[in-house]
Amino acid sequence: MLPQRMKKAVTDNPKKLANLIDLVNLPSTLRDFVGQSQTSRLSCFMRVWSYIKTNNLQDPNNKNVVNCDEKLKGILLGKPQVELAELPALIKLHFPKEPK
Protein backbone atom coordinates (compact mmCIF):
# COMPACT_ATOMS: atom_id res chain seq x y z
CA MET A 1 0.00 0.00 0.00
CA LEU A 2 1.45 3.34 -1.07
CA PRO A 3 1.30 6.43 1.14
CA GLN A 4 -1.09 9.15 -0.05
CA ARG A 5 1.79 11.41 -1.16
CA MET A 6 3.25 8.63 -3.28
CA LYS A 7 -0.13 7.75 -4.81
CA LYS A 8 -0.59 11.37 -5.88
CA ALA A 9 2.93 11.55 -7.32
CA VAL A 10 2.42 8.33 -9.30
CA THR A 11 -0.99 9.31 -10.67
CA ASP A 12 0.23 12.80 -11.56
CA ASN A 13 3.37 11.52 -13.25
CA PRO A 14 3.55 7.74 -13.83
CA LYS A 15 6.99 8.17 -15.45
CA LYS A 16 8.46 8.80 -11.96
CA LEU A 17 7.49 5.29 -10.88
CA ALA A 18 8.75 3.84 -14.16
CA ASN A 19 12.14 5.49 -13.59
CA LEU A 20 12.38 3.74 -10.21
CA ILE A 21 11.47 0.26 -11.39
CA ASP A 22 12.84 0.07 -14.96
CA LEU A 23 15.85 -2.21 -15.44
CA VAL A 24 18.99 -0.44 -16.61
CA ASN A 25 22.57 -1.50 -17.33
CA LEU A 26 24.80 -0.62 -14.40
CA PRO A 27 28.23 1.01 -14.55
CA SER A 28 31.12 -1.19 -13.41
CA THR A 29 31.46 0.30 -9.90
CA LEU A 30 27.81 -0.30 -9.08
CA ARG A 31 27.77 -3.64 -10.90
CA ASP A 32 30.57 -4.94 -8.65
CA PHE A 33 28.73 -3.77 -5.53
CA VAL A 34 25.28 -5.12 -6.48
CA GLY A 35 26.51 -8.27 -8.21
CA GLN A 36 24.22 -7.88 -11.23
CA SER A 37 24.65 -6.24 -14.60
CA GLN A 38 21.07 -4.92 -14.71
CA THR A 39 18.78 -3.73 -11.94
CA SER A 40 16.28 -1.02 -11.13
CA ARG A 41 17.13 2.10 -9.16
CA LEU A 42 14.79 0.99 -6.39
CA SER A 43 16.33 -2.47 -6.20
CA CYS A 44 19.82 -0.97 -6.11
CA PHE A 45 18.87 1.38 -3.27
CA MET A 46 17.37 -1.53 -1.33
CA ARG A 47 20.59 -3.55 -1.74
CA VAL A 48 22.71 -0.63 -0.54
CA TRP A 49 20.41 -0.16 2.46
CA SER A 50 20.56 -3.89 3.22
CA TYR A 51 24.38 -3.75 3.06
CA ILE A 52 24.40 -0.80 5.48
CA LYS A 53 22.14 -2.63 7.96
CA THR A 54 23.95 -5.98 7.63
CA ASN A 55 27.37 -4.43 8.24
CA ASN A 56 26.11 -2.12 10.99
CA LEU A 57 27.37 1.02 9.26
CA GLN A 58 24.91 3.47 10.79
CA ASP A 59 26.51 5.80 13.32
CA PRO A 60 25.41 4.58 16.79
CA ASN A 61 25.11 8.17 18.08
CA ASN A 62 23.24 9.55 15.06
CA LYS A 63 21.21 7.01 13.07
CA ASN A 64 20.79 9.56 10.25
CA VAL A 65 24.48 9.18 9.35
CA VAL A 66 26.14 6.24 7.61
CA ASN A 67 29.85 5.55 8.21
CA CYS A 68 31.08 4.25 4.85
CA ASP A 69 33.50 1.35 4.61
CA GLU A 70 35.81 0.99 1.61
CA LYS A 71 33.27 -0.93 -0.48
CA LEU A 72 30.54 1.67 0.15
CA LYS A 73 32.92 4.58 -0.48
CA GLY A 74 33.45 3.20 -3.99
CA ILE A 75 29.85 3.93 -4.97
CA LEU A 76 29.23 7.00 -2.78
CA LEU A 77 31.88 9.29 -4.29
CA GLY A 78 34.52 8.36 -1.71
CA LYS A 79 32.75 10.13 1.17
CA PRO A 80 33.65 8.80 4.63
CA GLN A 81 30.20 9.69 6.01
CA VAL A 82 26.86 10.19 4.26
CA GLU A 83 23.54 11.45 5.60
CA LEU A 84 20.62 9.13 4.91
CA ALA A 85 18.84 11.95 3.08
CA GLU A 86 21.76 12.15 0.58
CA LEU A 87 21.81 8.43 -0.14
CA PRO A 88 19.16 8.26 -2.91
CA ALA A 89 20.71 11.22 -4.74
CA LEU A 90 24.19 9.66 -4.61
CA ILE A 91 22.88 6.35 -5.94
CA LYS A 92 20.89 8.13 -8.65
CA LEU A 93 24.14 9.60 -10.03
CA HIS A 94 25.10 6.11 -11.25
CA PHE A 95 21.95 5.77 -13.36
CA PRO A 96 22.03 7.35 -16.82
CA LYS A 97 19.48 10.05 -17.49
CA GLU A 98 17.06 9.16 -20.27
CA PRO A 99 16.85 11.58 -23.19
CA LYS A 100 13.52 13.40 -23.45
matplotlib code that plots the C-alpha trace (Angstrom):
import matplotlib.pyplot as plt

x = [0.0, 1.4, 1.3, -1.1, 1.8, 3.3, -0.1, -0.6, 2.9, 2.4, -1.0, 0.2, 3.4, 3.6, 7.0, 8.5, 7.5, 8.8, 12.1, 12.4, 11.5, 12.8, 15.8, 19.0, 22.6, 24.8, 28.2, 31.1, 31.5, 27.8, 27.8, 30.6, 28.7, 25.3, 26.5, 24.2, 24.7, 21.1, 18.8, 16.3, 17.1, 14.8, 16.3, 19.8, 18.9, 17.4, 20.6, 22.7, 20.4, 20.6, 24.4, 24.4, 22.1, 23.9, 27.4, 26.1, 27.4, 24.9, 26.5, 25.4, 25.1, 23.2, 21.2, 20.8, 24.5, 26.1, 29.8, 31.1, 33.5, 35.8, 33.3, 30.5, 32.9, 33.5, 29.9, 29.2, 31.9, 34.5, 32.8, 33.6, 30.2, 26.9, 23.5, 20.6, 18.8, 21.8, 21.8, 19.2, 20.7, 24.2, 22.9, 20.9, 24.1, 25.1, 22.0, 22.0, 19.5, 17.1, 16.8, 13.5]
y = [0.0, 3.3, 6.4, 9.1, 11.4, 8.6, 7.8, 11.4, 11.5, 8.3, 9.3, 12.8, 11.5, 7.7, 8.2, 8.8, 5.3, 3.8, 5.5, 3.7, 0.3, 0.1, -2.2, -0.4, -1.5, -0.6, 1.0, -1.2, 0.3, -0.3, -3.6, -4.9, -3.8, -5.1, -8.3, -7.9, -6.2, -4.9, -3.7, -1.0, 2.1, 1.0, -2.5, -1.0, 1.4, -1.5, -3.5, -0.6, -0.2, -3.9, -3.8, -0.8, -2.6, -6.0, -4.4, -2.1, 1.0, 3.5, 5.8, 4.6, 8.2, 9.5, 7.0, 9.6, 9.2, 6.2, 5.6, 4.3, 1.3, 1.0, -0.9, 1.7, 4.6, 3.2, 3.9, 7.0, 9.3, 8.4, 10.1, 8.8, 9.7, 10.2, 11.5, 9.1, 12.0, 12.1, 8.4, 8.3, 11.2, 9.7, 6.3, 8.1, 9.6, 6.1, 5.8, 7.3, 10.1, 9.2, 11.6, 13.4]
z = [0.0, -1.1, 1.1, 0.0, -1.2, -3.3, -4.8, -5.9, -7.3, -9.3, -10.7, -11.6, -13.2, -13.8, -15.5, -12.0, -10.9, -14.2, -13.6, -10.2, -11.4, -15.0, -15.4, -16.6, -17.3, -14.4, -14.6, -13.4, -9.9, -9.1, -10.9, -8.7, -5.5, -6.5, -8.2, -11.2, -14.6, -14.7, -11.9, -11.1, -9.2, -6.4, -6.2, -6.1, -3.3, -1.3, -1.7, -0.5, 2.5, 3.2, 3.1, 5.5, 8.0, 7.6, 8.2, 11.0, 9.3, 10.8, 13.3, 16.8, 18.1, 15.1, 13.1, 10.2, 9.4, 7.6, 8.2, 4.9, 4.6, 1.6, -0.5, 0.1, -0.5, -4.0, -5.0, -2.8, -4.3, -1.7, 1.2, 4.6, 6.0, 4.3, 5.6, 4.9, 3.1, 0.6, -0.1, -2.9, -4.7, -4.6, -5.9, -8.6, -10.0, -11.3, -13.4, -16.8, -17.5, -20.3, -23.2, -23.5]

ax = plt.figure().add_subplot(projection="3d")
ax.plot(x, y, z, "-o")
ax.set_aspect("equal")
plt.show()
